[in-house]
Amino acid sequence: MIKKLLVSLALICSISSVFAQSHTVCGSNDPANPDNAYLQSADFIKAQEQLEEFTRKYAAAQSSKRSGAANTKIIPIVFHVIHNYGPENISKKAILDQIEALNLDFKRLNADTGKLNPLYKDRAANPDVEFRLAQIDPNGKCTDGIVRVVSKLTYDASDKTKALSFWPADKYFNVWVVNGIEGSEGGNIVLGRSQFPGGANATDGVLLNYQVCGKDAGPFNNYGRTLTHEVGHSLNLRHIWGDQACGNDQVNDTPVHTGANSGCPSGKKSTCNGTTTEDMIENYMDYSDGSCQNMFSNGQNTRMQAVLSS
């Protein structure tokens, strides 16, 4: 049930959600969105159950082992730039900047690690994952890993947009850069959306608003971390607040949050189940600004490594 994405000698499955900042919305769990109908399917639910069972066994096995040298996981990535000759037809430099930001975050080489709350210093992990633009396309020809397609489906993009250009998800991680994503209305902007494991292979990947593709793109101050957040979902991470007040993100070393954060609140605390803890606003799986995000936790890393080993 759990589809796999070839990553050098490792495999990953894709999941999804949406990264949002204070003036954006999350569209992945919106029941009114027809692209989310698969979330209620029996096949999807069974695939998720299988993945969670594997993750529990993997975590238990890892806890009994001594830590050793990690092997970097290399993931081939392709950017499908869907445009209508507008600003969404981003430059190759913007894409290279985005990959650089993604790799710094996933190898914990980002320059802002020193901003991490001292309370959580010992919980920060290095996933040791590296993304590289694909060099060989599905037909065996040389490529720079960037595909450009002209289409009005760049506006209000959905799963239909993905059908314009798609590379096999068992060999590549697909990212579609678009002008706007379905659900962006009334002043709200969806910045990214991806698919949970168990969804259709042909829609496996991340829709990314062009305004957040790259370290310095757009007005959102996201440091390229929308895609970091989305890839976190693709490696089986939930939002840190568990998508409800005091919800469960299935990770033991992230504090329980009363809800999503926006901006960069200092000393923000949540009280859940009679216990008050300081929010981990630096976590990539919150909705805090990219300028204050700088970590995945050890528990989150265990979940990601389980997917890479599945």
Protein Blocks (a to p, Z undefined) as FASTA:
>chain_A
ZZcddehjaccdddddddddfkbccfklmmklmklmmmmpmklmmmmmmmmmmmmmmmmm
mmmpccddddddddddddddddehiaklccfklmmmmmmmmmmmmnopafklmmpcfklm
mmpccehpacdddfbdfkopacehiacdddfklgopafklmmmpccdfklbccddddfbd
ghiaghiacfbdcddehiafklgccdddfklgcjkgcjkonnopmmmmmmmmmnopacfk
lopahiaehiakbccdfbdcehjdehiacdeehiacdddfkbmkbcbdfklgcbdcfklm
mmmmmmmmZZ
